[in-house]
Amino acid sequence: MASRRNRTIDLPAPYLRRIWLEPARIADRAAYPFCLPFLLDDFELSFDRPITIIAGENGTGKSTLLEGIAVLAGYDEAGGGKGYRAVDHSDALETMGGQLSEALRASWLPKVTNGWFFRAESFFSIARYLDAVGSPTANFLSHSHGEGFMRFFEERCQRQGIFIFDEPESALSPARQMEFLKLMRRMEESAICQVIMATHSPMLMAYPGARLLRLSKYGLEPVTVKDTDHYKVMREFCEDPAGFVEAVMAE
């Protein structure tokens, strides 16, 4: 049975095609996360490309949405792959995706539960676990923060599956972000990887051909990189770094 579940699916990504909210399954509309402004009764999100990128300000619900999707895929909302449960960080993380997933429905073609849910907050818990059980390509904690992240991505993201990244740039320098873009390209070209990512990095948002969405209190909407607040702020900074910082501090 296990081998049948883990068999390679002879279909290209995306595998998760659509998620939607079933209001009848919400017990308390005023409770978090169902009070998030974007979770209207008609909320739905379609995936028509292998790579979907979500941008938005802190507090809009990006992480909660990704947690909900991860639980639908069979992952723990605190991060990890199928069958892995975060230990060290589980009590500290504010994970609400499990509650959200109870009111979400999903359409798959076909359902693929291999892959990984990456959260920066739980990375070291996962890395310690993999090192301890003797993963032959692990040894993540003997490297710098950014190098450990990239080794982890390289080791985990070469297989068929759905990969959910919550702000993977958190420990990556601009040079490492460029390496991550190359990894994303390899994943896309393999045709067996679906990526759903939330990020604040304009560099990652600019991945060619990805579907870029902006999450706000008004919902999810398509957006170009240059129309995101993240890009506009970085452009102003790059044009006059000292003047920009002085103006920010004077506000």
C-alpha positions, -999 to 999 in steps of 0.1 A, spaced: 0 0 0 28 24 9 46 18 -23 14 24 -43 9 58 -25 45 68 -33 45 58 -69 55 83 -95 24 100 -112 27 102 -149 12 136 -152 28 171 -150 22 196 -123 1 214 -111 -16 186 -91 -36 208 -67 -59 226 -91 -83 245 -68 -93 252 -32 -124 268 -20 -142 277 12 -173 259 25 -190 284 48 -213 258 62 -183 242 79 -174 273 98 -187 272 134 -178 308 144 -172 335 117 -158 359 143 -130 335 153 -96 334 138 -87 325 111 -123 328 96 -124 365 105 -96 373 80 -110 397 55 -101 377 24 -120 346 36 -153 356 21 -180 330 15 -171 328 -21 -133 325 -15 -115 302 -40 -81 299 -54 -72 282 -87 -37 268 -96 -32 268 -134 7 268 -134 34 248 -116 45 278 -96 22 302 -77 36 331 -57 17 350 -31 28 385 -19 12 407 8 18 426 40 24 410 73 -9 400 90 -29 395 58 -31 358 64 -5 344 39 10 320 64 -24 308 76 -35 302 40 -3 282 33 -8 262 65 -43 253 54 -31 241 20 -3 221 37 -28 203 59 -49 195 29 -18 180 13 -12 158 43 15 178 60 17 191 95 8 228 98 40 235 117 61 223 87 76 192 73 66 164 50 40 137 51 43 116 83 67 142 99 55 161 129 75 190 142 84 185 179 106 212 193 86 241 179 50 228 179 40 245 211 55 278 202 42 282 166 9 300 161 -5 275 136 -41 280 126 -40 262 92 -55 230 107 -87 249 116 -88 266 82 -83 233 64 -115 219 80 -135 245 61 -115 242 28 -121 218 0 -97 209 -27 -97 196 -63 -67 175 -73 -56 159 -106 -44 136 -91 -38 140 -54 -1 140 -46 10 140 -10 47 138 -15 67 170 -11 74 194 18 60 223 37 89 246 45 86 271 74 116 291 85 104 290 121 106 252 122 137 246 100 161 239 128 137 214 145 134 196 112 172 198 105 180 184 139 156 155 134 170 146 99 206 149 112 197 126 142 181 99 121 211 98 98 198 112 66 227 105 42 225 140 26 215 160 57 242 175 80 223 208 76 233 223 109 271 222 102 267 250 77 257 287 80 220 296 82 217 304 45 238 274 34 218 251 56 186 264 40 200 258 5 213 223 13 179 215 27 161 227 -5 185 209 -27 181 176 -8 143 178 -5 131 194 -37 143 170 -64 113 146 -62 78 146 -74 54 164 -51 38 196 -39 62 220 -22 50 249 -1 74 276 9 66 302 35 91 331 31 121 309 20 142 341 16 143 347 54 179 334 57 190 339 21 213 366 9 207 381 -26 232 357 -40 215 327 -23 181 340 -35 196 337 -71 206 301 -63 170 295 -51 156 309 -84 178 284 -102 165 256 -80 129 267 -88 137 266 -125 150 230 -122 119 221 -103 97 236 -130 116 220 -158 112 186 -141 74 189 -147 68 169 -115 70 197 -89 42 221 -79 54 251 -59 32 274 -38 52 302 -21 46 332 0 74 358 -1 84 394 6 113 392 -19 108 411 -52 136 389 -66 116 357 -60 83 374 -70 99 380 -104 102 344 -113 93 342 -150 60 326 -159 48 322 -123 14 333 -113 19 362 -89 -10 371 -66 -13 399 -40 -32 390 -8 -49 419 9 -80 425 30 -98 427 -4 -88 392 -13 -64 377 -38 -57 394 -71 -32 391 -99 -4 416 -98 29 424 -115 61 427 -96 64 464 -102 29 470 -88 37 454 -55 45 476 -25 76 455 -19 91 465 -53 81 502 -49 98 504 -15 130 487 -27 131 510 -58 129 541 -37 156 528 -15 179 519 -44 175 553 -59 187 571 -28 196 548 1 207 575 26 178 598 17 153 570 20 165 559 54 166 595 67 130 600 55 118 568 71 134 577 104 120 612 103 83 600 99 
